[in-house]
Amino acid sequence: MTTIKDSVHDHISVDGVAADLLDTGPVQRLRRIAQLGTVKLVYPSANHTRFEHSLGVYHLADRALDSIGIEGVEAERVRAAALLHDIGHAPFSHNVEELIHRHTGLYHDDVHDLLVETEVGDVLETHDLDPERVAGLIAGEGKYGQLVSGELDVDRMDYLVRDAHHTGVPYGTIDHERLIRELTFADGDLVLDEGNVQTAESLLMARALMTPTVYAHPVARISKAMLRRATERLLATPDLDAAQVRRMDDYDLITALRMTPDTAEFAERYDRRDLYKRAVWAEYDDTPDALREADHEAIRALEADIADRAEVPAAEVVLDVPGEPSMTESTSEVLVNGDIRRLGDHSPLVDGLRTAQKQQWRMGVYTVADATERVGKAAVDVLGLDLDGTLVSDVRRRVNASLDEFDAGAGAGTVE
């Protein structure tokens, strides 16, 4: 048995298959993947890694298994899955995940190749664990996969508390000990036992408060967007492909960006924290439906149009359109008077938090500091925005018209 001192959970005891997995290359690589990506440019103490988070998830999974009464091989599979659940992360965690997915079709929880084709698979098989079944648990498959990847999973319980601790932001504090104790299965679903509506609501509140303060902080948004654009340009070079970048760590990626002429400027800006500034910051209701629904190619075309009108290099305009507000935690299930109920259908808090999410949503256009005014004016024209927040009547025509030239050359469809 190995005992590890942890900043959040105090002492974590690691034994069995987890102890043998600790020193494998794919797990040790997580020491070099920042848990919060570029958020450390906002909160200097947010230097924690996917490695310590994975240890925390393993610890909470172990506690949950004991509480629910799951033992034997099934329990060992879950412990292995908990420790390994993040080994598929690309550099800087989620920051470049969508970009990698566009090229490979893989997300961070698609870990079949890492479990079957590396030393990790050898360790699992030594402990009579099928790598395929462990990979399935990481993807949230089956009854026990819900513990690792679900609405009430131990992954969420650890990262909210850990991220709050390392950023110094108190909003992620949840009663994870009670959450662990009150987990149970009902009709094959992982639920919270009777009388725990407020316990489930605490997850909602923590996530809702941490999102604008940490995960979607404006400076974090800008740095993430810049990193994605730089990595996209890196992948356009002949020397690297997305599969290779997916297996890099943070230091590998930054080094590659420094060594590539097309991305060296970003690396220098990142090193000096010399980030782009906001030229436009628009609320949800002030952003055209067409823009919120635009795909990757449409966004690139709009960026080029804005840059052309503002007379700045295309690489100096970044259009950042978040996805639709979502609240997966609201689908958590709780026993109420013996019935399984979704939290979103039972808690009056959910509607209020959904409204807050929508009000916190922002579309951003970023550029170099000395071009914010003219890029902002160009973006307002191209995107059909009014600085007072009123949409012009022909907004769809404006957005689609700006794509006409791109459509003719690349065969892309218009934005509806």
C-alpha positions as CSV (number, residue, x, y, z in Angstrom):
1,M,0.0,0.0,0.0
2,T,1.1,3.5,-0.8
3,T,0.0,6.5,1.2
4,I,0.0,9.9,-0.5
5,K,-0.5,13.3,1.2
6,D,-3.1,15.3,-0.7
7,S,-3.9,19.0,-0.3
8,V,-7.7,18.3,-0.4
9,H,-8.4,14.9,1.0
10,D,-5.4,14.7,3.4
11,H,-4.0,11.1,3.2
12,I,-5.0,8.9,0.3
13,S,-4.2,5.2,0.5
14,V,-3.5,3.5,-2.8
15,D,-3.2,-0.2,-3.2
16,G,-4.1,-3.1,-5.5
17,V,-4.3,-2.3,-9.3
18,A,-4.2,1.5,-8.6
19,A,-0.8,1.2,-6.9
20,D,0.6,-0.6,-9.9
21,L,-0.9,1.9,-12.4
22,L,0.6,5.0,-10.6
23,D,4.0,4.7,-12.2
24,T,2.9,3.9,-15.7
25,G,3.8,6.5,-18.4
26,P,0.2,7.6,-19.3
27,V,-0.6,8.2,-15.6
28,Q,2.6,10.1,-14.9
29,R,2.1,12.2,-17.9
30,L,-0.9,13.7,-16.0
31,R,1.6,15.5,-13.7
32,R,2.3,17.7,-16.7
33,I,-1.3,18.5,-17.7
34,A,-2.7,21.5,-15.9
35,Q,-6.1,20.8,-14.4
36,L,-7.5,24.2,-15.3
37,G,-5.4,24.9,-18.4
38,T,-4.8,28.6,-18.9
39,V,-6.8,29.6,-15.8
40,K,-3.5,29.9,-13.9
41,L,-3.0,33.2,-15.9
42,V,-5.9,34.5,-13.8
43,Y,-5.4,32.7,-10.5
44,P,-1.6,32.2,-10.0
45,S,-2.0,29.4,-7.5
46,A,-4.1,27.2,-9.9
47,N,-1.2,25.1,-10.7
48,H,-2.7,21.7,-9.8
49,T,-2.6,18.9,-12.3
50,R,-4.7,16.1,-13.7
51,F,-2.5,13.7,-11.7
52,E,-3.6,14.9,-8.3
53,H,-7.2,15.3,-9.4
54,S,-7.1,11.6,-10.6
55,L,-5.8,10.6,-7.2
56,G,-8.7,12.5,-5.6
57,V,-11.2,10.8,-7.9
58,Y,-9.7,7.4,-7.1
59,H,-10.0,8.2,-3.4
60,L,-13.7,9.3,-3.6
61,A,-14.5,6.3,-5.8
62,D,-13.0,4.0,-3.2
63,R,-15.0,5.7,-0.4
64,A,-18.2,5.4,-2.5
65,L,-17.6,1.7,-3.2
66,D,-17.2,1.0,0.5
67,S,-20.4,3.0,1.3
68,I,-22.5,1.3,-1.3
69,G,-21.0,-2.1,-0.5
70,I,-19.4,-3.0,-3.9
71,E,-16.5,-5.4,-3.5
72,G,-14.3,-7.8,-5.5
73,V,-13.3,-7.5,-9.2
74,E,-16.1,-5.1,-9.9
75,A,-14.8,-2.7,-7.3
76,E,-11.2,-3.0,-8.6
77,R,-12.4,-2.2,-12.1
78,V,-14.1,1.0,-10.8
79,R,-11.0,2.0,-8.9
80,A,-8.8,1.5,-12.0
81,A,-11.3,3.5,-14.1
82,A,-11.3,6.3,-11.5
83,L,-7.5,6.6,-11.5
84,L,-7.3,6.4,-15.3
85,H,-10.4,8.5,-16.2
86,D,-8.3,11.5,-17.4
87,I,-5.4,9.8,-19.2
88,G,-6.9,10.7,-22.6
89,H,-6.7,14.5,-22.0
90,A,-4.8,16.6,-24.5
91,P,-2.5,19.4,-23.3
92,F,-4.1,22.1,-21.3
93,S,-7.0,19.8,-20.4
94,H,-10.2,20.9,-22.1
95,N,-8.8,23.9,-23.8
96,V,-8.0,22.3,-27.2
97,E,-10.3,19.2,-26.9
98,E,-12.8,20.4,-29.5
99,L,-10.0,21.1,-31.9
100,I,-8.5,17.6,-31.4
101,H,-12.0,16.1,-31.8
102,R,-12.5,17.7,-35.2
103,H,-9.3,16.0,-36.4
104,T,-9.5,12.7,-34.7
105,G,-13.1,12.1,-33.7
106,L,-11.9,11.4,-30.1
107,Y,-12.7,13.1,-26.9
108,H,-10.7,12.8,-23.6
109,D,-12.8,9.8,-22.4
110,D,-12.1,7.8,-25.6
111,V,-9.2,5.9,-24.1
112,H,-9.5,2.5,-25.7
113,D,-6.1,2.8,-27.4
114,L,-4.3,3.9,-24.2
115,L,-5.7,1.0,-22.2
116,V,-5.1,-1.7,-24.8
117,E,-1.9,-0.6,-26.6
118,T,0.3,0.6,-23.7
119,E,1.7,-0.6,-20.4
120,V,-1.5,0.3,-18.7
121,G,-3.2,-2.6,-20.4
122,D,-0.5,-4.9,-19.2
123,V,-1.0,-3.8,-15.6
124,L,-4.8,-4.3,-15.9
125,E,-4.5,-7.8,-17.3
126,T,-1.9,-8.7,-14.6
127,H,-4.8,-8.0,-12.2
128,D,-7.2,-10.0,-14.3
129,L,-9.1,-6.8,-15.4
130,D,-10.3,-6.5,-18.9
131,P,-9.0,-3.2,-20.4
132,E,-12.1,-3.0,-22.6
133,R,-14.4,-3.0,-19.6
134,V,-12.4,-0.4,-17.7
135,A,-12.5,1.8,-20.8
136,G,-16.3,1.4,-20.8
137,L,-16.5,2.5,-17.2
138,I,-14.5,5.6,-18.0
139,A,-17.0,6.4,-20.8
140,G,-19.8,6.1,-18.2
141,E,-21.1,2.8,-19.5
142,G,-23.1,0.4,-17.4
143,K,-24.4,0.6,-13.9
144,Y,-21.1,1.4,-12.2
145,G,-19.8,3.7,-14.9
146,Q,-22.2,6.3,-13.4
147,L,-19.8,6.5,-10.5
148,V,-16.9,7.6,-12.7
149,S,-18.8,9.6,-15.4
150,G,-22.4,10.7,-14.6
151,E,-24.4,13.4,-13.1
152,L,-23.4,12.4,-9.6
153,D,-19.9,11.2,-10.3
154,V,-16.9,11.4,-8.1
155,D,-15.0,13.3,-10.8
156,R,-17.3,16.3,-10.3
157,M,-17.1,16.1,-6.6
158,D,-13.3,16.2,-6.6
159,Y,-12.7,18.9,-9.2
160,L,-15.2,21.4,-7.7
161,V,-13.5,21.2,-4.3
162,R,-10.0,21.0,-5.7
163,D,-10.4,23.9,-8.1
164,A,-11.9,26.1,-5.4
165,H,-9.0,25.2,-3.1
166,H,-6.3,26.0,-5.5
167,T,-7.8,29.2,-6.9
168,G,-8.7,30.4,-3.5
169,V,-12.3,30.8,-4.6
170,P,-14.8,29.6,-2.0
171,Y,-17.7,28.9,-4.2
172,G,-16.9,25.3,-5.1
173,T,-17.1,24.1,-1.5
174,I,-19.5,21.2,-1.3
175,D,-20.3,18.5,1.3
176,H,-18.6,15.8,-0.7
177,E,-18.5,13.5,2.4
178,R,-22.3,13.6,2.6
179,L,-22.7,13.1,-1.1
180,I,-20.5,10.0,-0.9
181,R,-22.4,8.6,2.0
182,E,-25.8,9.2,0.5
183,L,-25.2,7.6,-2.9
184,T,-27.2,4.5,-3.7
185,F,-28.6,2.6,-6.6
186,A,-32.3,2.5,-7.4
187,D,-33.5,0.5,-10.5
188,G,-30.0,0.5,-11.8
189,D,-29.6,4.3,-11.5
190,L,-27.1,6.1,-9.3
191,V,-29.2,8.4,-7.0
192,L,-29.0,10.3,-3.8
193,D,-31.0,8.7,-1.0
194,E,-34.1,10.2,0.6
195,G,-33.9,13.6,2.1
196,N,-31.0,14.8,0.0
197,V,-32.5,17.3,-2.4
198,Q,-30.5,20.1,-0.8
199,T,-27.3,17.9,-1.0
200,A,-27.9,17.6,-4.8
201,E,-28.6,21.3,-5.1
202,S,-25.2,22.0,-3.6
203,L,-23.6,20.6,-6.7
204,L,-25.7,22.9,-8.8
205,M,-24.9,25.9,-6.8
206,A,-21.1,25.2,-6.7
207,R,-21.0,24.7,-10.5
208,A,-23.1,27.7,-11.2
209,L,-20.9,30.0,-9.0
210,M,-17.6,28.5,-10.2
211,T,-18.3,28.9,-13.9
212,P,-18.3,32.7,-14.3
213,T,-15.7,33.2,-11.5
214,V,-13.2,30.5,-12.6
215,Y,-14.0,28.4,-15.7
216,A,-15.4,31.2,-17.8
217,H,-13.5,34.1,-16.4
218,P,-13.0,36.7,-19.2
219,V,-9.2,36.5,-19.1
220,A,-9.4,32.7,-19.0
221,R,-11.8,32.8,-22.0
222,I,-9.4,35.0,-24.0
223,S,-6.3,32.9,-23.2
224,K,-8.1,29.7,-24.1
225,A,-9.3,31.1,-27.4
226,M,-5.8,32.3,-28.3
227,L,-4.4,28.9,-27.4
228,R,-7.0,27.1,-29.6
229,R,-6.2,29.4,-32.6
230,A,-2.5,28.9,-32.2
231,T,-2.8,25.1,-31.9
232,E,-5.0,25.2,-35.0
233,R,-2.3,26.9,-37.0
234,L,0.2,24.4,-35.6
235,L,-1.9,21.5,-37.0
236,A,-1.9,23.2,-40.4
237,T,1.9,22.7,-40.6
238,P,3.2,19.4,-42.1
239,D,5.3,18.4,-39.1
240,L,2.5,17.5,-36.6
241,D,-0.9,15.9,-36.6
242,A,-3.7,15.9,-34.1
243,A,-3.0,12.4,-32.9
244,Q,0.6,13.5,-31.9
245,V,-0.7,16.7,-30.2
246,R,-3.2,14.7,-28.3
247,R,-0.4,12.7,-26.6
248,M,1.7,15.8,-25.8
249,D,1.8,17.4,-22.4
250,D,1.5,21.2,-21.7
251,Y,5.3,21.7,-22.0
252,D,5.5,19.8,-25.3
253,L,2.7,21.9,-26.8
254,I,4.2,25.2,-25.7
255,T,7.6,24.2,-27.0
256,A,6.1,23.2,-30.4
257,L,4.3,26.6,-30.5
258,R,7.6,28.4,-29.8
259,M,9.5,26.5,-32.4
260,T,6.9,27.0,-35.2
261,P,7.1,30.4,-37.0
262,D,3.4,30.7,-37.5
263,T,2.7,30.3,-33.8
264,A,5.8,31.7,-32.1
265,E,4.1,35.1,-31.5
266,F,1.4,33.4,-29.5
267,A,4.0,31.5,-27.4
268,E,5.7,34.8,-26.7
269,R,2.5,36.4,-25.7
270,Y,1.6,33.5,-23.5
271,D,5.0,33.6,-21.8
272,R,4.5,37.3,-21.0
273,R,0.8,37.1,-20.3
274,D,0.3,39.6,-23.1
275,L,-3.2,38.7,-24.1
276,Y,-5.6,40.0,-26.6
277,K,-8.3,42.5,-25.3
278,R,-12.1,42.4,-25.7
279,A,-13.3,44.4,-28.7
280,V,-16.9,43.2,-28.2
281,W,-18.6,41.5,-25.3
282,A,-22.3,40.7,-26.1
283,E,-25.0,39.0,-24.0
284,Y,-27.0,36.0,-25.1
285,D,-30.2,37.9,-26.2
286,D,-28.0,40.4,-28.1
287,T,-26.3,37.7,-30.1
288,P,-28.0,36.5,-33.3
289,D,-29.3,33.0,-33.3
290,A,-27.3,32.5,-36.6
291,L,-24.1,33.3,-34.8
292,R,-24.8,31.2,-31.7
293,E,-25.4,28.2,-34.0
294,A,-22.5,28.9,-36.4
295,D,-20.1,26.0,-37.0
296,H,-16.3,26.2,-37.0
297,E,-16.0,27.1,-40.7
298,A,-18.6,29.9,-40.4
299,I,-16.7,31.3,-37.3
300,R,-13.4,31.4,-39.3
301,A,-15.1,33.2,-42.2
302,L,-16.6,35.8,-39.9
303,E,-13.2,36.4,-38.3
304,A,-11.7,36.9,-41.7
305,D,-14.5,39.4,-42.6
306,I,-14.0,41.3,-39.4
307,A,-10.3,41.5,-39.9
308,D,-10.6,42.6,-43.5
309,R,-13.0,45.4,-42.6
310,A,-10.8,46.5,-39.6
311,E,-7.7,46.3,-41.7
312,V,-5.8,44.0,-39.3
313,P,-4.2,40.7,-39.9
314,A,-6.7,37.8,-39.8
315,A,-4.7,36.1,-37.1
316,E,-5.3,39.0,-34.8
317,V,-9.1,38.6,-34.6
318,V,-10.7,35.8,-32.5
319,L,-14.4,35.3,-32.4
320,D,-15.4,33.3,-29.3
321,V,-18.9,31.9,-29.3
322,P,-19.6,29.6,-26.3
323,G,-22.0,26.7,-26.6
324,E,-25.6,27.0,-25.4
325,P,-25.9,27.2,-21.6
326,S,-26.4,23.8,-20.1
327,M,-26.8,22.3,-16.6
328,T,-26.1,18.6,-16.7
329,E,-26.3,18.5,-12.9
330,S,-30.0,19.2,-13.1
331,T,-30.5,15.7,-14.4
332,S,-29.2,14.2,-11.1
333,E,-31.7,11.9,-9.6
334,V,-32.9,11.9,-6.0
335,L,-35.2,9.6,-4.1
336,V,-38.3,11.6,-2.9
337,N,-41.0,9.7,-1.0
338,G,-39.7,6.5,-2.5
339,D,-39.8,7.8,-6.1
340,I,-36.8,8.5,-8.3
341,R,-37.1,12.2,-9.4
342,R,-34.8,14.3,-11.5
343,L,-33.5,17.3,-9.6
344,G,-34.5,19.6,-12.4
345,D,-38.2,18.5,-12.1
346,H,-38.3,18.8,-8.3
347,S,-36.0,21.8,-7.3
348,P,-37.3,25.3,-7.7
349,L,-33.6,26.4,-7.6
350,V,-32.9,25.0,-11.1
351,D,-35.0,27.5,-13.0
352,G,-33.3,30.4,-11.2
353,L,-29.9,29.0,-12.0
354,R,-30.8,28.4,-15.6
355,T,-31.8,32.0,-15.9
356,A,-28.5,33.1,-14.3
357,Q,-26.6,30.9,-16.7
358,K,-28.2,32.6,-19.7
359,Q,-27.6,36.1,-18.2
360,Q,-23.9,35.2,-17.6
361,W,-23.4,34.0,-21.2
362,R,-21.2,36.2,-23.3
363,M,-20.0,36.2,-26.9
364,G,-16.6,37.8,-27.3
365,V,-14.4,39.3,-30.1
366,Y,-10.8,39.7,-29.1
367,T,-7.8,41.4,-30.7
368,V,-4.6,43.2,-30.0
369,A,-4.8,46.2,-27.6
370,D,-4.3,49.0,-30.2
371,A,-7.0,47.6,-32.6
372,T,-9.9,47.1,-30.2
373,E,-11.9,50.1,-31.3
374,R,-11.8,49.5,-35.1
375,V,-12.2,45.7,-34.6
376,G,-15.1,46.3,-32.4
377,K,-16.8,48.6,-35.0
378,A,-16.1,46.1,-37.7
379,A,-17.5,43.2,-35.6
380,V,-20.7,45.1,-34.8
381,D,-21.2,45.6,-38.6
382,V,-20.3,42.1,-39.6
383,L,-22.2,40.4,-36.9
384,G,-25.3,42.7,-37.0
385,L,-25.0,43.9,-33.4
386,D,-25.9,47.2,-31.9
387,L,-23.6,48.4,-29.1
388,D,-26.7,49.3,-27.1
389,G,-27.7,45.7,-27.2
390,T,-30.4,46.0,-29.9
391,L,-30.2,43.6,-32.8
392,V,-30.7,45.1,-36.2
393,S,-33.6,43.9,-38.2
394,D,-31.6,42.2,-40.9
395,V,-29.2,40.3,-38.6
396,R,-29.5,37.0,-40.4
397,R,-28.9,38.6,-43.8
398,R,-25.8,40.3,-42.5
399,V,-24.3,37.2,-40.9
400,N,-25.0,35.1,-43.9
401,A,-24.0,37.7,-46.4
402,S,-20.6,37.9,-44.7
403,L,-20.2,34.2,-45.5
404,D,-21.2,34.4,-49.2
405,E,-17.6,34.6,-50.5
406,F,-16.5,31.8,-48.2
407,D,-19.4,29.6,-49.3
408,A,-18.6,30.1,-53.0
409,G,-15.0,29.0,-52.4
410,A,-15.5,26.2,-49.9
411,G,-19.0,24.9,-50.5
412,A,-20.1,25.6,-46.9
413,G,-23.8,26.1,-46.2
414,T,-25.2,29.3,-44.9
415,V,-26.0,29.8,-41.2
416,E,-29.7,29.4,-40.4
